[in-house]
Amino acid sequence: MLTRRHFIQTTTALFSVTGPGMAFADTWPTEAQKAEWDAQVTPQDYVAETSNPWGLHPRFLPQRVVAKAGLVPGDIHVDAVARYLYHIEEGGTAMRYGVAIARGNLYEPGVYTIKRKVRWPHWQPTQSMINRDPELYADIADGMEPGPENALGSRALYLYVGDRDTLLRIHGTPSPRSIGGRASSGCVRMVMAHINDLYPNVETGSTAYLYSAEDSVTARS
């Protein structure tokens, strides 16, 4: 299992401030509709580092930081303890974003490949989610059309192991106040405006490292 120690000895030591269609889909949004939704989820006069209509703790706002030498540009690292996602850039920097991770043992540390990216994706709850809470998902078991209320929000990065879709995603959320907490059924959540900024800079084939969370024994070692 990947542990936080494999990646981060201390936060300041490594970083310093400086697909195909799915069966349930009835419609696909036009580019004009996507643009309208993007405007809807982007605050007026948006500045990534300071805009905060969601009431986030300031540390969860996007920030460019200095990355540890040797990290591969283009890769993503999720520090599940601090609730940060780092996207490594050329030149020794990284963009850091606040995230929410999965509840309890639903979080799955590991090394994944981003094999698919979607703007304004469709979403369908997994069978495991339906089995855990059938009443919650009764009305959406067949899936949700894209839009600002969709559980995957405005963008989704699809995590694979080999050719297997793990059903884990890094995605936007219509519940931005969950950022900094443990809220999802397995995925990594981001504010929609933030993942909209991240999305064009992530290439398919990039690696995503999800490190162990605080309830892992290895995270405390």
C-alpha positions as CSV (number, residue, x, y, z in Angstrom):
1,M,0.0,0.0,0.0
2,L,1.2,3.5,-0.8
3,T,1.7,5.5,2.4
4,R,1.9,9.2,2.8
5,R,5.5,8.8,4.0
6,H,6.5,7.4,0.6
7,F,5.6,10.9,-0.8
8,I,5.6,13.4,2.0
9,Q,8.0,13.4,4.9
10,T,6.6,16.7,5.9
11,T,4.5,19.1,3.8
12,T,7.1,21.8,4.0
13,A,9.9,19.4,3.1
14,L,8.4,18.7,-0.3
15,F,6.2,21.7,-1.1
16,S,6.7,25.3,-0.1
17,V,4.5,28.2,-1.0
18,T,5.8,30.2,-4.0
19,G,-15.0,7.6,-23.4
20,P,-17.4,6.1,-25.0
21,G,-21.1,6.7,-24.4
22,M,-22.9,4.9,-21.6
23,A,-26.1,3.0,-21.9
24,F,-28.2,5.3,-19.7
25,A,-27.3,8.5,-21.5
26,D,-30.3,10.0,-23.2
27,T,-28.7,13.2,-24.3
28,W,-25.2,14.7,-24.7
29,P,-24.7,18.4,-24.0
30,T,-23.8,20.7,-26.8
31,E,-20.7,22.9,-26.6
32,A,-22.9,25.9,-26.0
33,Q,-24.6,24.1,-23.1
34,K,-21.2,23.1,-21.6
35,A,-20.1,26.7,-21.9
36,E,-23.3,27.9,-20.1
37,W,-22.8,25.4,-17.3
38,D,-19.1,26.4,-17.0
39,A,-20.2,30.0,-16.5
40,Q,-22.8,28.9,-14.0
41,V,-20.3,27.2,-11.7
42,T,-17.5,29.8,-12.0
43,P,-17.8,32.7,-9.6
44,Q,-18.0,36.2,-10.9
45,D,-14.6,37.8,-11.3
46,Y,-13.0,34.5,-10.5
47,V,-9.4,34.4,-9.3
48,A,-8.4,30.8,-8.4
49,E,-6.2,31.7,-5.5
50,T,-8.7,34.1,-3.8
51,S,-12.2,33.5,-4.9
52,N,-14.1,31.7,-2.2
53,P,-17.9,31.9,-2.3
54,W,-18.0,28.3,-1.1
55,G,-16.6,29.3,2.4
56,L,-13.6,26.9,2.2
57,H,-10.8,27.1,4.7
58,P,-8.2,29.3,2.9
59,R,-5.7,26.5,2.7
60,F,-7.9,24.6,0.3
61,L,-7.8,27.3,-2.3
62,P,-5.5,26.6,-5.3
63,Q,-1.9,27.6,-4.8
64,R,1.3,27.1,-6.7
65,V,4.0,25.5,-4.6
66,V,7.5,24.2,-5.0
67,A,7.7,20.5,-5.6
68,K,10.2,18.0,-4.4
69,A,12.9,17.3,-7.0
70,G,12.4,14.1,-9.0
71,L,8.6,14.2,-9.2
72,V,7.4,13.7,-12.7
73,P,5.6,16.6,-14.4
74,G,2.1,15.8,-15.3
75,D,1.5,13.3,-12.5
76,I,-1.0,13.8,-9.8
77,H,-0.4,13.1,-6.1
78,V,-3.3,13.0,-3.6
79,D,-2.3,13.6,0.1
80,A,-5.3,12.1,1.8
81,V,-4.2,13.2,5.2
82,A,-3.9,16.9,4.4
83,R,-6.7,16.7,1.8
84,Y,-4.5,18.1,-1.0
85,L,-4.2,17.2,-4.7
86,Y,-0.9,18.2,-6.3
87,H,-0.5,18.4,-10.0
88,I,3.3,18.4,-10.8
89,E,4.4,21.0,-13.3
90,E,7.5,21.6,-15.4
91,G,10.2,23.7,-13.7
92,G,9.9,22.2,-10.2
93,T,6.5,23.6,-9.2
94,A,3.1,22.1,-8.5
95,M,-0.5,23.3,-8.4
96,R,-2.1,22.4,-5.1
97,Y,-5.9,22.1,-4.6
98,G,-8.1,21.2,-1.7
99,V,-10.0,17.9,-2.1
100,A,-12.5,15.7,-0.3
101,I,-11.8,11.9,-0.1
102,A,-13.9,8.9,0.5
103,R,-15.6,7.9,3.7
104,G,-13.9,5.3,5.9
105,N,-12.7,2.2,4.2
106,L,-14.2,3.3,0.9
107,Y,-11.0,5.2,0.1
108,E,-8.6,3.2,-2.0
109,P,-5.0,4.2,-1.9
110,G,-3.0,3.1,-4.9
111,V,-1.3,4.0,-8.2
112,Y,-3.6,4.6,-11.1
113,T,-3.5,5.7,-14.7
114,I,-5.8,8.4,-16.0
115,K,-7.1,6.8,-19.2
116,R,-10.1,9.0,-19.8
117,K,-11.2,12.6,-19.3
118,V,-14.7,13.9,-19.8
119,R,-16.2,17.4,-19.7
120,W,-19.7,17.5,-18.1
121,P,-19.9,13.7,-17.7
122,H,-22.8,11.4,-17.2
123,W,-22.8,9.5,-14.0
124,Q,-24.3,6.2,-12.7
125,P,-24.0,4.9,-9.1
126,T,-22.1,1.7,-8.8
127,Q,-23.9,-1.5,-7.7
128,S,-22.0,-1.4,-4.4
129,M,-23.3,2.1,-3.8
130,I,-26.9,1.1,-4.5
131,N,-26.5,-2.0,-2.3
132,R,-25.2,0.2,0.6
133,D,-28.0,2.7,0.4
134,P,-30.8,1.6,-1.9
135,E,-33.2,4.3,-0.9
136,L,-30.7,7.1,-1.6
137,Y,-30.1,5.9,-5.1
138,A,-33.5,4.6,-6.0
139,D,-34.4,7.5,-8.3
140,I,-31.0,7.7,-10.0
141,A,-30.0,4.0,-10.2
142,D,-30.1,4.2,-14.0
143,G,-27.9,7.3,-14.0
144,M,-27.8,11.1,-14.1
145,E,-27.6,13.3,-17.2
146,P,-24.8,15.9,-17.2
147,G,-25.2,19.2,-15.5
148,P,-24.3,21.3,-12.4
149,E,-26.3,18.9,-10.1
150,N,-24.6,15.7,-11.5
151,A,-22.5,14.0,-8.8
152,L,-19.4,14.1,-11.0
153,G,-19.8,17.8,-11.6
154,S,-18.2,19.6,-14.5
155,R,-15.1,17.4,-15.2
156,A,-14.0,13.9,-14.4
157,L,-10.7,12.1,-14.6
158,Y,-11.2,8.3,-14.8
159,L,-8.7,6.1,-12.9
160,Y,-7.6,2.7,-14.3
161,V,-5.3,-0.1,-13.3
162,G,-4.1,-1.5,-16.5
163,D,-7.2,-1.8,-18.8
164,R,-9.6,-2.1,-15.8
165,D,-11.8,0.9,-15.0
166,T,-11.6,1.0,-11.2
167,L,-14.8,3.2,-11.1
168,L,-12.8,5.7,-9.1
169,R,-12.7,9.3,-10.3
170,I,-11.2,12.6,-9.6
171,H,-14.1,14.9,-10.3
172,G,-16.0,18.1,-9.6
173,T,-18.7,18.1,-7.0
174,P,-22.0,20.0,-6.5
175,S,-21.2,19.9,-2.8
176,P,-18.2,22.1,-2.5
177,R,-18.5,22.5,1.3
178,S,-17.4,18.8,1.5
179,I,-13.9,19.8,0.5
180,G,-11.5,19.0,3.3
181,G,-13.6,16.2,4.6
182,R,-14.4,12.5,4.0
183,A,-17.6,12.5,2.0
184,S,-17.5,10.4,-1.2
185,S,-18.1,6.7,-1.9
186,G,-14.5,6.3,-3.2
187,C,-13.7,9.2,-5.5
188,V,-11.6,12.3,-4.9
189,R,-13.8,15.5,-5.1
190,M,-12.8,19.0,-6.1
191,V,-14.6,22.3,-6.4
192,M,-15.9,22.5,-10.0
193,A,-14.1,25.8,-10.8
194,H,-10.9,24.3,-9.6
195,I,-11.1,21.1,-11.6
196,N,-12.0,23.2,-14.6
197,D,-8.6,24.9,-14.2
198,L,-6.8,21.5,-13.7
199,Y,-8.5,19.6,-16.4
200,P,-6.8,21.0,-19.6
201,N,-3.4,20.5,-18.0
202,V,-3.9,16.8,-17.3
203,E,-3.0,14.4,-20.2
204,T,-4.4,10.9,-20.6
205,G,-1.8,8.4,-19.6
206,S,-0.7,10.4,-16.6
207,T,-0.2,8.7,-13.3
208,A,-2.3,9.4,-10.2
209,Y,-0.9,8.5,-6.8
210,L,-3.5,8.2,-4.0
211,Y,-1.7,8.0,-0.6
212,S,-3.0,6.4,2.5
213,A,-5.5,8.2,4.7
214,E,-5.3,8.9,8.5
215,D,-7.1,5.8,9.6
216,S,-4.5,3.6,8.0
217,V,-1.9,2.3,10.4
218,T,0.8,2.8,7.8
219,A,-0.1,6.5,7.5
220,R,0.9,7.0,11.1
221,S,4.2,5.0,11.0
